[in-house]
Amino acid sequence: MKARIFQKPKNAMQSGRAGTDRWMLEFAPAEARKPDPLMGWAGSGDTQRQIRLTFASREEAVAYAERNGIDAEVVAPPVRTLKIQAYADNFR
């Protein structure tokens, strides 16, 4: 089983950073999705794709993966850069 461990990014619709301190373990897809012959919806028989585990820290997620024999890849969170500007800069 392959999985990736990453830090949950903030939603595009939220301005705060609530909930972004959690780490997620998500399994890689085992088979490709294909359209259903009757309805045309995309789906597959891969049930692990529905599982998303959350952890308080990166170390907990890595320890869980090692304990259960999961080949996990840790994806580092992107570096935050702040664009600091004053309100008066809008009128220059």
N, C-alpha and C positions, 0 to 999 in steps of 0.2 A: 504494500500500500504506500502510495506517495501522498504527501500532504505538504501544505505550506503554512507557516506560522507568521502572522503579520499583526501589526497594530491597526486597530480599526480606524479608518480615516473619518474625518468629520463630514457630515452630509453637506451637500451644496446649498441646502435650504436653511442651514443653521449658522448663526453667527458665533455662538459660543463653542467651547471645546468639551462639553459634557459628554461623557461616555467614550472619549477617545483614548483613555488611559488603559483600556482593556486590550488583551491580546487574544487573537482568534486562531484556532486550528481548523483549517478547511481542507478537505480531501480533494485530490485532483480527480478529474473525470476519468472513469475506467473505460467508458465506451462513448462513442459519438452519439449525439442526439439525432433522431431521425423523425420525419413527419409521420403522424398517425394516418393510416390509410382511410379511415372513416371521417374523422373531423379535421385532419390536417394540422393538429397541434404538434409542436415539437416535444419529444419526450424520449426517455431511454429506460432501460431496466436497472440502471445504476442507482441503488438506494443510498449509497454513501455520499452522493452529491447533495443530499438534503441535510446532512449533519454539519453543524457548525458549533464547535465547542469554544467557550470563553474562559479565559484565565486572568487572574489578577496581575501576573507578571510573566515576563518572557521565560524565566527560569522554570516556572511551573509548567508552562506549555512544552518546553523541551524535555523536562523530566517525564511528563506524561507520554510523550512520543517515544522516548527511549524505553520506558517501562512496558509499553504495549507493542514494541517492535515496529513502529511506524517510521518510515524513511521520510523525515521532515526537513524542509528547507526553510531557513529563517530569512525573512525579508525585512531588512532594516527600514525603519520609518524615514521618510524624507526630512531633510533639515529644514526647519522653519526659518524663513527670513522675514523680518519685519520691515515694512516700508514706513518709516516715521516721517510724518510731515505735519506742518501746522495748518490750521484752518486758513490762514492768510495766503498760503501757497495756491489756493484755488483762484485767487484774483490777480495773479502775476502773469 
